[in-house]
Structures are given as C-alpha cells and as structure tokens.
C-alpha cells in the first residue's frame, strides 16, 4: 500500500456506459443534429445541463487536430473542443457560460496580430476564469502566471539572488479520494514550513519566500496531486547548503506524513530539490516540458501530459469526449468538486512585490476577461451567434478565416457551412442604427 484511503472516490471498477448526473437538479436532454456543408451529420447543441447516451463520443471521434497542424493552432483547436465538452458536462455554472453567453447586444469578431501571426477571436462573451477547469481560461491565466514567474526569478538571479525548485509528492493509491489527498498535501506543506526547524533554515539561508504551484494527475494508483515550490533566497546557496537543506526537507516531509497518518513513501520521490541558476540549473526535467522554461514548468499545467501512463484532468475530459465512458466523467466531476476554492498558483506574502515591484497584479478573472486585440471585423447578434456557437468547428473556422481575410473570410465560412448571415453586420453597418435589426434573443 502506498497511501492512506480515507474515503472511496466513488468511481466503480466496472466500465459503466450510462453516466449518473452529479445532482438531482440536472436533467438529460436529447441531442439534435444538423448537417454541415458536406452533408455529414454532426452533433448540434446539447443542453449544458445534461447528456444523452454516446452523443459526445460520436462527435469527438476525431478529437485530435490534423497531422502537421502548427502547435499554436493545434492547441487552440483542442482547447475549443474541450471547452465545448466542458459546457455540456460541468457542474459549475460559470464554465457552462464561458465563451458562450454574450455580455451585451452583440458578439464582436476582432482581427489583430500576435507577434508575426495574424489572429482573430470572438469578444464580448462571458469568461469563467476557472484556472483548474476551463481549457481556454487556464491557458490565458497560466501563460501570464508563467511569464510573471520567469520575469521575477530572472531579475532576481541577475541580481545575484538564488532559488531552489522543490517538488513535494505524497504516496497515494487507487481509491484515495482526491479531496482527501489534496487536503493532506496542503497540510503537509503547512506543517513543514511552519515548524521551528524550517524557520531556523529560513533565517540561516536567507529565504525570502516561495511561489507554489499545485498540479494533479490520475493514473494506475489513483489521484496524484503534487506541489512545485520555488524557494527564493537572498543569495545563491553553496552545494553544501542546498544539499543539507534538501535532506532536512525530506526528513521533515516524512515526519509530517507520519504525523498525518499517511504512508511516508520513499526518499527521493516524496521530496526533491534542484538548484535554479542562469545556466543549466533545472537540467533535463525543466527542458522536457512542451514549451521550455522555468515559468512554464511551474505554472503551465495545461501544456503537460501525465507521466508514466498517468493522465492530466484535461486528458481525462478529452478521453471522455472520445469514448463516453462514465468512469472518466465521474473522475472529472470529482476533480471539479475537489479543486473548488483552491489556489493553483500562489506567491507567498510580499514576494511578488519584492521581485516585480513595477508590475501590477491581476486576478485570474481579470486575466481571463482580456480580449483579442485589433480591429472589429464583424458584429454578431444573438440569433446569429447561436447559429455559429453550436459547433466548435464552425466557430474556429470563422476565427481562422477572419484572421486571413477579414469579413470576406467570415462570409466564405458561413456559406460553406450553410449558415445564414442574417444578424451579422460589418463595423460600418453596426455604426448606423438604422442598418441594425436587433432580433429577439
């Protein structure tokens, strides 16, 4: 046994084929279908409150992006498809409205540039800001948080400061409820960091604070939450200082696990410490992530895949989209409940102001609400937006075409998918009140 089993997660051993809704207030809704431009049948709008049979697996039979797709576009396609699934199955109301519900009279399609790339996106929509749950909001928030970490630590190292990359993972086994393992991990870190031995080390080593990021995967042995913690020091530590500190941390983690009634696990796995420097300090582990860099390793859990057969939560959601297996859906529902109210990335008090004194701090909601820059290409009223939003493929096609050809590209997509352009206006038309008909939503 590798861990403690306070409660069962509720995921059965069998591979059941009919999902149980998370609450009695949720009801199933029959799926309807329509045909795209080629005449093939695809899934239409399923009520976000429920599912019907295996409609999702039929729709997501080809979940992955096309071979050869550039990474930027591929990730964007996958996020859009995941968010479409999330709206249908989530128990969180804000996730159901994210990128779906207009904030005003119309949705605006903007065209701009990101670096040397033309981009387009729909604005004027609600955003949930759920870093744990929403594939699109998570990407925006984690990108910004990763940039902040990279900038702050880079400045600190340039000023001859030091940092250690500490990873904490607790033993676990199949059947351990995610909420219980999360709670144990949080309490473990609190016990280690608040103890008198750690406080002595803090003073002796000049520890200024830390940046903590929590991640979670699921695999053969159940849920696996773990913490990546950047310990920031006034100066670069000597080899003897950081190796002694690493040994002390491992001993304290084992002692805390024992105090919490948990299996103490193995040295070298439950707690590891790597020095960070301006060269190869994080060695192979840091450079394995899909987009290299310390900030990404700490903050961008949305870019990672599970290791050694494990799956990230977004991979679980993607697998459910393809197979419709209820075990995966129940794992996702458990994940939604267990992460509610928890911080994914947190700076210790005063550290951010110390490392980034000239950078204003934004909340997750503020970052998620930021919209595509550029010029408006089209204004879309509610009835027209309903015709576009129902299929993520149509929505993405509109964005990609508008990025290249603006208004003309949008019209070509609407024609291809046999979608009426009624209720869609150019910026010039929208500026003239007599030209606009605001149809009932």
Buried (B, 14 or more C-beta within 10 A) or exposed (E): EBBBBBEEBEBEEEEBEEBEBBEEEBEBBEBEEBEBBEEEEBBBBBBBBBBBBBBBBBBBEEBEBEEEBEEEBBBBBBBBBBBBBBBBBBBBEBBBBBBBBBEEEBBBBBBBEEEEEBBBBBBBBBBBBBBBBBBBBBBBBBBBBBBBBBBBBBEBBEEEBBBBBBBBBBBBBBBBBBBBBBBBBBBBBEBBBEBEEBEEBBEEBBBBBBBBBBBBBBBEBBBBBBBBBBBBBBEBBEEEBBEBBBEBBBBBBBBBBEEBEBBBBEEEEBBBBBBBEEEEBBEEEBEEBEEEBBBBBBBBBBBBEBEEEBBBBBBBBBBBBBBBBBBBBBBBBBBBBBBEEBBBBBBBEEBBEBBBEEEEEBEBBBBBBEBBEBEBBBBBBBBBBBBBBBBBBBBBBBBBBBBEBBBEBBBBBBEBBEBEBEBBBBEEEBEEEEEBEEEEE
